[in-house]
Amino acid sequence: MITVPAPPYVPAHGLLRDKRVLITAAAGGGIGFAAATRCAEEGARGLYLSDIHPRRLDEAIAALKAQHPDCEIHGRLANVAVEDDVQALIADAEEKLGDVDVLINNAGLGGSRRVVDMSDEEWHKVLDVTLNGTFRMTRAMLRRMQPRGRGVIVNNASVLGWRAQKEQAHYAAAKAGVMALTRCSALEAAEFGVRINAVAPSIVFHEHLRKSAPESLLNELASREAFGRGAEAWEVANVMVFLASDYSSYLVGETISASSQRA
């Protein structure tokens, strides 16, 4: 299988100029931090990052402030599986930045376990962060965006919401739920001028993924992609930025597959 290397990093085009963006699970080296970086590069006037890892969150905020001194950047520890955390997060983001224009629901939790061996706790933990957390953040943000008559929500789904993979029933069910939540909530929000869409990545190599699955499996999955490689986190972040920008003004409830699977 021939591997086609990733293209050069795409330069910014000011797609989010003067926007204020809130991103969950934005610390570390995954999609969330890549999205935060791209939002700052695309001209966001303010960023608010949340995560459950204090050291990684502090490091992410410090790195972004150093790279983008013109962007106002704040952060807070928050667990999207806890309603009080969600309420405090959104209240503090709006107090610090003003009205949040864009919410990127990136928080999710995975794992590998066959259904026959899966405990109720494992099932509920993945769904509570990945699906219920997206619901909680969406509900809280819509209560602020809808009265203003504007705003954008971008959800992080997965191609496993469509496809089958062994030992991923809990994660796939959660991501399929995120897709359905995106479609239904988007129709409701559209009446108020708020747009909700999602991106569905296939495989993205980053430190969090490498901790959750054997390298042999990850390489096998990457080999099935048309380019013979997994996506770079910034390639998925580019799709998020597009969905957050005015370039996607007519998209309602869509899930865009960010994958290079063979047709």
C-alpha distance (Angstrom), angle and dihedral (degrees) to the residues before:
residue distance angle dihedral
M1 . . .
I2 3.80 . .
T3 3.79 115.3 .
V4 3.80 116.7 -143.9
P5 3.81 109.3 -153.8
A6 3.78 123.0 -125.8
P7 3.81 114.7 -88.7
P8 3.80 122.1 -112.1
Y9 3.78 115.3 -74.7
V10 3.80 108.3 -82.2
P11 3.82 115.0 -116.6
A12 3.79 119.2 -123.4
H13 3.80 123.3 -98.5
G14 3.81 102.6 -169.5
L15 3.80 93.6 -103.0
L16 3.81 93.9 152.8
R17 3.77 100.3 35.1
D18 3.84 111.2 165.3
K19 3.82 93.3 -2.0
R20 3.81 123.3 138.0
V21 3.80 112.8 -138.4
L22 3.81 133.6 -165.9
I23 3.82 117.2 -163.5
T24 3.80 127.6 -175.4
A25 3.83 122.4 -147.4
A26 3.80 89.5 15.9
A27 3.81 100.6 148.4
G28 3.79 127.0 94.9
G29 3.78 127.2 26.9
G30 3.79 102.0 -54.9
I31 3.79 137.0 100.0
G32 3.81 93.7 -68.4
F33 3.79 95.1 59.3
A34 3.81 90.8 41.9
A35 3.80 88.6 53.2
A36 3.80 91.5 49.2
T37 3.79 90.3 50.3
R38 3.79 92.8 49.0
C39 3.80 92.3 47.3
A40 3.80 90.4 53.9
E41 3.80 90.8 46.6
E42 3.80 90.4 49.6
G43 3.79 91.3 58.7
A44 3.81 105.4 -93.3
R45 3.79 109.1 168.3
G46 3.79 93.0 -151.4
L47 3.81 138.9 20.7
Y48 3.78 129.1 -168.3
L49 3.80 116.5 -169.3
S50 3.79 127.9 -166.2
D51 3.78 131.5 -172.2
I52 3.80 141.0 146.2
H53 3.82 95.5 -122.0
P54 3.83 111.2 82.7
R55 3.81 99.1 -164.5
R56 3.79 94.5 45.2
L57 3.80 91.3 45.9
D58 3.82 92.4 51.3
E59 3.81 90.5 47.9
A60 3.81 92.1 48.8
I61 3.80 92.9 50.7
A62 3.80 92.3 46.4
A63 3.80 92.3 49.4
L64 3.79 93.2 49.4
K65 3.80 93.0 46.6
A66 3.79 90.1 52.0
Q67 3.80 93.0 48.9
H68 3.81 97.2 40.1
P69 3.82 110.8 31.4
D70 3.81 91.8 165.2
C71 3.81 92.4 60.2
E72 3.81 118.5 83.3
I73 3.81 106.3 -130.0
H74 3.79 129.6 -171.1
G75 3.78 136.1 160.7
R76 3.77 145.6 -173.1
L77 3.78 139.0 -168.4
A78 3.79 108.9 -108.8
N79 3.79 138.2 160.4
V80 3.80 111.3 -149.7
A81 3.81 88.6 -154.6
V82 3.83 88.4 68.8
E83 3.80 116.7 71.3
D84 3.82 94.1 -154.6
D85 3.81 89.3 55.2
V86 3.80 90.9 50.7
Q87 3.79 93.0 51.0
A88 3.81 93.1 46.8
L89 3.80 91.6 46.6
I90 3.79 95.5 53.5
A91 3.79 93.6 41.5
D92 3.80 91.9 52.1
A93 3.81 93.1 44.6
E94 3.80 91.4 53.7
E95 3.79 92.1 44.5
K96 3.81 92.3 51.0
L97 3.82 100.2 38.5
G98 3.78 104.1 21.2
D99 3.79 118.9 -126.2
V100 3.81 110.8 4.6
D101 3.82 109.3 -127.7
V102 3.81 98.5 -174.2
L103 3.80 133.1 30.5
I104 3.80 117.6 -168.1
N105 3.80 110.2 -164.4
N106 3.78 100.5 -155.3
A107 3.81 101.8 147.1
G108 3.78 114.3 116.5
L109 3.78 141.5 144.1
G110 3.80 129.6 -145.8
G111 3.77 140.5 173.9
S112 3.79 140.5 159.2
R113 3.79 123.0 -101.1
R114 3.79 136.1 134.8
V115 3.79 114.5 -117.9
V116 3.79 92.4 -118.8
D117 3.82 90.2 57.7
M118 3.81 98.6 38.2
S119 3.79 119.3 113.0
D120 3.78 124.6 -144.0
E121 3.81 87.7 -113.5
E122 3.81 92.8 56.4
W123 3.81 91.8 47.2
H124 3.80 94.7 47.7
K125 3.81 94.7 43.7
V126 3.81 93.4 57.1
L127 3.81 93.5 44.2
D128 3.80 94.1 44.7
V129 3.80 93.8 56.6
T130 3.79 100.7 32.1
L131 3.80 102.8 38.6
N132 3.79 107.1 13.2
G133 3.81 91.7 42.7
T134 3.79 90.5 54.1
F135 3.80 88.9 48.8
R136 3.81 93.2 49.5
M137 3.80 93.4 49.2
T138 3.81 92.4 44.9
R139 3.80 93.1 49.0
A140 3.80 93.5 48.6
M141 3.80 93.6 45.4
L142 3.81 94.5 46.9
R143 3.80 89.7 55.4
R144 3.81 86.6 63.2
M145 3.81 101.7 33.3
Q146 3.79 98.7 46.8
P147 3.83 96.3 59.6
R148 3.82 88.0 49.9
G149 3.81 91.4 52.1
R150 3.80 94.8 -131.5
G151 3.79 144.1 68.1
V152 3.78 143.1 105.5
I153 3.80 132.2 -122.4
V154 3.80 121.5 -166.4
N155 3.80 118.6 -168.8
N156 3.79 126.9 -159.8
A157 3.80 108.8 -133.0
S158 3.82 127.1 160.3
V159 3.78 139.5 -128.5
L160 3.81 84.7 -113.7
G161 3.78 85.6 75.7
W162 3.81 83.8 73.8
R163 3.80 104.5 24.3
A164 3.79 135.8 60.8
Q165 3.79 124.8 -120.0
K166 3.78 129.0 166.6
E167 3.81 117.6 -106.4
Q168 3.82 92.0 15.0
A169 3.82 102.6 91.7
H170 3.81 94.7 118.1
Y171 3.80 94.6 45.8
A172 3.81 93.6 42.4
A173 3.81 91.5 49.2
A174 3.80 90.5 50.0
K175 3.80 93.3 49.1
A176 3.81 92.5 46.1
G177 3.79 85.1 53.4
V178 3.80 90.7 51.8
M179 3.81 88.6 54.5
A180 3.81 92.3 50.3
L181 3.81 91.3 44.9
T182 3.81 88.5 51.1
R183 3.81 92.9 52.7
C184 3.80 97.0 45.7
S185 3.79 98.9 39.8
A186 3.81 90.1 46.0
L187 3.80 92.0 59.9
E188 3.78 90.6 51.3
A189 3.80 93.9 45.0
A190 3.80 94.6 46.7
E191 3.79 89.6 69.7
F192 3.82 86.8 66.1
G193 3.80 98.3 43.4
V194 3.81 94.4 -100.4
R195 3.82 119.7 130.9
I196 3.81 125.2 -149.2
N197 3.81 123.6 -174.8
A198 3.79 137.9 148.3
V199 3.78 142.6 -140.6
A200 3.82 121.5 -140.0
P201 3.82 111.9 -157.2
S202 3.77 121.8 -166.9
I203 3.80 108.6 -155.3
V204 3.79 124.2 -14.7
F205 3.79 118.8 179.7
H206 3.80 113.2 -136.1
E207 3.79 137.2 131.6
H208 3.81 96.1 -89.4
L209 3.81 93.1 53.4
R210 3.79 93.0 47.9
K211 3.80 89.2 56.1
S212 3.81 92.7 52.5
A213 3.82 102.6 49.5
P214 3.82 139.1 30.2
E215 3.80 115.0 -91.7
S216 3.82 90.0 -125.8
L217 3.80 91.3 59.0
L218 3.79 92.8 46.0
N219 3.79 91.3 51.1
E220 3.79 90.8 48.6
L221 3.81 91.6 51.7
A222 3.80 91.4 47.0
S223 3.80 90.7 51.6
R224 3.81 89.6 60.5
E225 3.79 91.6 60.8
A226 3.79 117.9 99.1
F227 3.81 91.1 -118.6
G228 3.79 91.7 46.0
R229 3.81 91.3 -122.6
G230 3.76 141.9 77.7
A231 3.79 120.5 -102.3
E232 3.77 122.8 -93.6
A233 3.80 111.5 -115.5
W234 3.81 90.0 -118.5
E235 3.81 90.8 56.8
V236 3.80 89.3 61.7
A237 3.80 90.9 41.7
N238 3.81 88.3 57.0
V239 3.81 89.6 60.6
M240 3.80 90.3 48.7
V241 3.80 90.2 52.0
F242 3.80 90.5 50.1
L243 3.81 90.7 51.6
A244 3.81 90.2 47.1
S245 3.79 92.7 50.0
D246 3.78 132.4 79.4
Y247 3.82 88.5 -106.9
S248 3.81 87.7 81.4
S249 3.81 94.6 48.3
Y250 3.83 94.6 133.0
L251 3.80 98.0 46.0
V252 3.80 113.8 107.6
G253 3.80 123.5 176.4
E254 3.80 94.0 -14.8
T255 3.79 126.3 150.8
I256 3.79 112.3 -153.5
S257 3.79 115.1 -155.9
A258 3.80 109.5 -134.2
S259 3.76 96.3 -165.2
S260 3.78 140.2 106.0
Q261 3.77 98.5 -142.2
R262 3.77 114.8 156.6
A263 3.81 111.6 -91.4
